[in-house]
Amino acid sequence: MAATAPSRFSEFSRATSVRQVRLVCGVILFAYVVSHFLNHALGNISVDAMEIGVYYHTLFWQFLPVAIMFYTAALTHMGLGIYALYQRRQFRWRTVEPLQLVLGLSIPALVMAHVIGVRLGQTLYGHQKLYPQELYLFFVASNRIWPMTILLIIAWVHGCIGIYFWLRLKPFFTRAAPYLLAAAVLIPTLSLLGVYQGGRSVEVEADDGEWRTHNLTRRQLGTAAEAATLDRITGGLTAGYLGLLALALLARGGRALRERRGGMIALSYGNGKTVRVPKGLSVLEASLRHNVPHASVCGGRARCSTCRIRIIGDHGALPEPSQREAFVLTRVGTSDPSIRLACQLRPTSDLSFFQLFTAHTLSANAQVSTPARIGQERYLVSLFVDMRGSTQLAEKRLPFDTVFIVNRFLGAVSQAVIENGGQPNQFVGDGMLALFGLSADPQTACRQALKAAAGIAMHIDELNELLGHDLRQPIRFGIGIHGGEVIIGDIGYRDHIVFTALGDAVNVAARLQDMTKTLACEAIVSEEVRRTAGLADDALPQQEVAIRGRDEPMAVRVVADARKLSVLVDRGERVAA
């Protein structure tokens, strides 16, 4: 057991990158911003409500371990932002990414005066500036409300962009997006309204001499000399921060000059295209600089492997893969040293290669509207259905008559799938794959698939009755249902791309469908689907079957009459309720 700990730590460290550190720090800071904005929103009730809220806000965020974590995250995030300004060589991934960087770099300069005036003033001089004092300074004593409003908007937009980039490829993002958007709009709106309402209340109360006596004391606001000292500290720190930004820009210029003096290298793309770039650029950055289409779903962050290239010729002189690159290549099962990530490889000599993924479907600057279409892990329920006896059906019929009957069969099956919340996905001859769970949780998806199987049986009964005069034997079918983690995304080539699911769960559903022939039943449901749907353990007879490609036998439930599945699902829902 002890031997596994170092290996797990090693795997974690390999999977960790600067981006992960920046993300963790950003989430901590965004949590603080949300807490502060919600506190501002209490101004829509009263200033007293704001003061009560800020008591609990500071009680949490000034708790020593939390404060250490917060200030460490703030300094780390700021430092990594400056480093990102230096490191980023190309700003053409998407318009929003440079915008996020600019907004993030502007926040420290804008927030410096507020932090020094409140937090450092409390530490050095014991000032007790709370909402009445701050609102008085913003609305009455000076005209600082507009800079603070701009700061709030910039901080919120910067944080929301970061949260979007983090969550957009998560399985739940499609379902959560409307709620996240509502929160992204409502929270800052209520916050700004709260500040405005609180400010107006303070403006009215400031005319009262007694209010001034109790709220504008030396202990709360400090003296003019103390304010001058805090202003000097603010000016010095702001100048120092702007100096760091200038230093990063100078370092970028120095790097570019050094690279030009260090010589140029030729990158050959294997299709006759060759570009010359300075040493030090990654292959993906070279592609962007010269407008060469290059697949990169994650935008060069080493979060995917779509920018992979295969080196032509000797690869021994290439730089060793970084920990992050090695981790990604290991995750996708690549051990060939000639395969590298274009976003991470920075060659120092001429290089020839070809791309493993063509950029006509996935490009570095493509606008991806639906994250699921570029590859995503999801829990889905796969339902395979196949028409029995279609070969005999075609033997004594004209081809067009056979196509007509098969199309009616597939239409009946598709109707049942759609009625129960599924999506017809692939049609293969007289069979079909349907997917459940693209917009539902696993339990709902399993119940939908079982009800769809019952619906298929009933629709086929209606079809048999309709075509009874032309059928020697009624149409029969077999259904296999299984659920599990699969990969969904666009699969295909050029104009022949389809959205589908790949994975063991899909293959097992197909195998179960095929077994309905030997077990003489209408449907076979995996134990996984039965259990997740909440059906009683004795609802269906259990049997263990051998699945091709699996070492261990698999427990399944045999369904002689698929029409009964709907009743069993309804019974399970009533028991759960």
C-alpha positions, 0 to 999 in steps of 0.5 A: 500500500505504501508503495502506491503513494509515491506513484500516485503523487508522481502521477498527480505532479505530472498532471499538474501544470501552471494552468492548474495552479492558476485555475485553483487560485482563480477559483479561490479568488472568484469565491471571494468575489462572489461572497463580496458581491452577495454582501453588496447586494444586501444594500437593496435591503439596508445599510444595516443588512450590509454591515451584518453581512460583512461581519460574517464575510470578514469572520470567514475570510480573515480567519488565519488559515483562510486568510493565508490561503486567500493572499497566497492565491492572490499573489500567485494568480497575479504572478502567473498573470504576468508570467502568462503575458511574457509566455504567450507568443500568439494572441490569435487563439480567440478574441476572448482569451487576450481580453481575459488576460488584459482584464486580469492584469488590470485588476491589481492596479484598480484594486490597490487603493481599496485594499491598502485603504481598508486592509492595510489601514486596519493593520497599521492604524486600527481603522474600522472602515465598514460600509457606512464609511466606504459608501460615504467616501465613494458617494459624498467625500469624493467621486470614486464610485465610477472607478469602483464600478468599473473594477467590480465589472472587470473582476466579475467578467474576468472571473466568469470567463475563467469559470467558462473555460474551466467548465465548458468541457465538463459533462454537466455544463450543457445542463448547468449553463442556463443557471450559470448564465442567470447567476452571472447576470443577476449577482453583479446586477444585484450587487451594483444596485445594492451599492447604489441603494446603500450609497443613496441612504448614506448620502441622506444620513450624512446630512445628520450631524449625529450620524457624522459624529458616530460614523466619521470618527478618527478611529474609523477614517484615520487622520490626514497624515495616515491617509497620506501615508496610505496613499504613498504606499498605494502609489509605490505598490501600483508603480511597482506593479506597472513596472513588473508589467513593463519588465514582462513586455521588455522581456518579451522583446528581448526574447524575440531579439535573442531568438532572431539572433539565435537563428531560424529553423524550418518546419516542414508539414509533410504536405509540401508546406514549409515555414521558417520560424525563430528557435523557441516557438512551439510547433503550434505557435509556428502554425498560428503565426503563419496561418497554417491550419492546425487542430487544437481543441483546447487552444494549446493548453495541453488539455487534449491531444488533437494537436499531435504530430508524428515526426518524420525521420530522426527524433533523437535530437528533440527536447524531452517531453515536459511532465504535462506533455508526457502525462497527456501522451500517456493518457491517450496510450501513446508510447511512440517517441516520434509522436509529440504534442505540437503545443508543447514541442519547441524544436531547436533544429529543422523538423519534418512532421505531419499532423495526426488530426486534420484541421478541417474539423478541429482548428486552433482558432475554431469557434466551438459552439457545442463542447460535446461535439469535440469529444466528451466523457458522459454516462449514456444508455445505449439501446440497440434494436434490430429487425428479425428476419429481414433477409427472408423478408427481402427474398420474395419482395421487390427491392422498393417494397422491402425498403418501404417496410424497413423504413416503416420499422425504423420509423416506428422504433424512432418514434418510440425513442423520441417519445421517451426522451431518447435520440435516434443516433445511427441506422445500420441496415435494419437496425438502429442505435439510440442514445439516452442521457444526453440531457438527463441524469443516469437514473432518468436515462435508464428509465427512458430507455426501458420505457422506449423498449416498451414503446417499440414493442407497442409501435411494432404491434401497430405496424404489424396490424397495419401491414398484416395483409402483406406480411406472412409473419409479423415483424419481430425484433431484438433489443439490447440495453446497457449504460456506462461511460462513453465518449461522445463527439463528431466522428467521420471525415469531411462531409461524412461526419456524424455525432455518435458515441464510442465505448465499451457500453455501446459495444455491450448493448450491441452484443446483448441485442444479438443474444436475444436470438439465442435466448429467444426473448425480445429484450436483454437489459444489463444489471447496471440499467436495472439497478440504476433505473430502480427496478425491483430485484425480482422484477425480471429473471436474471442470467449470466452471459459471456460477452465477447471481449470480456473476461468475466461473465455479465449479469443481465435481465431477460425480458420475454415481453418488452411491453411489460417494461413500462409497467415495471418502470412506473412501479419502480418510480412509485416505490422511489417516491 
